[in-house]
Amino acid sequence: MNHLIITRHGQSQWNLENRFTGWEDVDLTDAGEAEARRAGELLKDYHIDAVYSSTLKRARRTVEMALDSAAEAGADLAHLRAGDGWNITLHDDLRERDYGDLVGLNKAETAEKYGDEQVHLWRRGFEVRPPGGESLADVVERVRPYYEAEIAPLIAEGKTVLVSAHGNSLRALLLILGEYTQEEIPGVELPTGRPLVFDFEDGEKQRSYYLGE
């Protein structure tokens, strides 16, 4: 049996401040760093063959710290070492949804200005784009070809792959994997810094579960 493991980055500074982040390269909070280290402790018993991450530092640092923590906990990750760091494949297609003109705005204040219903549509509507930004449908269209070209073949070969990304790029991946429908996915909230594991057998997805439950 092999696995696909996906992890939303640890809490970022703008998560803490309740701001739309999108492609802004915001760093982790102290709590986010602790979540990343905890994720690594939970991953220590998995033989990870390949690691992928969004290019944004909150995702990249999360997986770097998780690998550090897993190694400290005794995981055999020597094959993933690259000098003083880790061999991680970074790609823009795994970035968060682009929130366009909303980036940097406080979510509660934006709801007061435009109304809860409109902001909910901008945040969760599958095909609704915020001004100047992407819809979740747009995110699916950029994540799908990357996943199918780069990650799915490794899963089919029996490899275990770790992916560190964002709430919306991982929602897109959940849709691609058939975990949810377009109608269901807007209500799905992925916790920060919590690995979600998909078990595969002979290339077929068997079950999924969060570590640490």
N, C-alpha and C positions, 0 to 999 in steps of 0.2 A: 504494500500500500504506500502511496506517496500523497503529497499534500500541496495545496495552494494555501498560503497564509497571507492574509491581508490585514494591515494595521493602519488605522487613521493616526496621523501624527499626534503627539502629546499636545496638551493645552498651549496655545500661543498667546502672546500678549494681547492680540486683538480679540481672541476668543474671550479672554478675561474681561476685556472692555466692552464686549458685546457689539463689535463693529464688523461690518462687511469687509472681508479680507481679500478674497479673490486671488489675483496674481501678485499682490503686494508681498514682498519678501520679509515677512514678520518672523521674529525668532520665538523660541519657546520660553515660557515662564519657568520658574523653579519647579512648580507643580508639574509642568509638562515634561521637564527633564526627569523628574521622579517617575512619571508614568512610563517614559521610554525605558528607564532602567528596569522597572517592574516587568514590562513586556519581555525584555531579554531574559529575565529569570524564568518566565513562563515558557520561553522557547528553548530552554537549555537541552531538552531531551529530543529535539527534532534535528535530523540531519538535513541541513539546508544546503542545497546545491547551487542556487543562484539567487541574487538579490536585485530587486528593481526599486527605483524610487523616483518620485517627482523631483524636478530640479530645484524646487523651492526649499529653503533651508530648514523650515520647520519639519518637513517630511524627511529630508536627508539627515538632519541631526538626530531625529528620532530613531531611525534605523541604525545609524552609527552607534549611538549610545546603547541601543538594544543589543547589538552584536557584541559590544564591549562587555555588557553585563552578562550576556549568555556565556561568553568565553570565561569570564571570571567565575561563573557558576559551574564550570567544568565542561561546557559544550565543546565538541571537536570541530573547530571552525578554521583550522590551519589552512585548508584549501581555499578559503575566501580571503586570506590575507593578501594585502598589496602594499608592500613596504611597511610604513608605520600605520597604515589605515586598512580599509576594506575594499574589496572588489565589488563595487556597486554600480549597476548600469542606471544612469540618470537619463530621463527623457521628459521633454516638455509636454508630451501627450498625456502624462499622468498628473499634470498640474490641476489645481482646483478650478472650479468654474470661474470664468471671468464675470465679475459683477458690474463691470462697466462704470457708469457714473455713480453707482452706490458705494464704491470702494472707499473705505475710511469713515463712512457715516455710521452713527450709532443706530442699531436696529430699532430700538424702542422710540427714539426721537423721529426716525424716518416713518414709523407707523403712525405717530401722532400727526405728522405733516401730511401724509398721503392716504392714511386710513389702513386699518389692520388687514382688510380684505385685499387691497392692492399689493401691499408688501408681502402678504402670504403668497399671492400669485407669483410675484417676482422671485421669492425664495424657493417655493415648492412646486409651482406650476411646471408641468413636464415640458411644454412647448412655449411657455411664456418667457420672453427675454426681458431682463431689466434694461433700462436705457443704456445703449452702448455696450451691452454685455451678451453673455451666452445663456441659452436655455439648457436644461438638463438634457434635452434631446440633442443639442449641439455637442455636449460633452460625450454622450454615448457615441456620436459619430466620429469623434477623434480617438476615444479610448478603444473602441472595437477593433479597428484595423491594427493598432499597435499590439493589443492583447493577442489577436489571432496570428499575427506574424512572429511575435517575439516570445510570448509566454506560453501560449497554448501548446506549441510543439514540444516544449520541455516537459509540460505536464503529461503529454501523450507518451513521451519517452520514459516516464516513470520517475522524473525528477521532482524534488520538493523545492518550491519557489516561494520566496518571501517578497511581498510588495508593500511599500510604505507610500501612502498617498493621502488623499483628502476626503472630506465628507462626500462631496459630489462626484469626484472621479471614481470613488469606491462605490457609490450608489450606481453609477453607470456600469461598473463591473458586475455588480449584483444582478442588474438587468441582463447583461450579456450572458451571465452564467445561468439565467433562468430561475433565479431565486424568488423574484418578484415580478409582477406585471407593471406596466406603465401607470396603472391606476393605484397600485399599492405603494410604489416606491417613494412618492412624496412624503409619506408618513413614516418612513424608515429613518431612524436616527442612529448613526454609528458612534459608539463611545470613543473618546480620545484615548490613545495609547493602549488599546485592548485588542490583542490578536484574535482574529476570526479565522478558524481553520476549516478548510474543505478537504475531506478525505476523498481520494480517487483510487479506483481499482480498475486496472486495464483500461485507463483513459476515461472511465465513466465516473461521474460524481456520485458519491454515496450519501454523504451527510455533511452537515456543517454545525459548528459549535464554537462558542467563545471560550477561550482559556481563562482560568481563574474563577470560574463559577463554582 
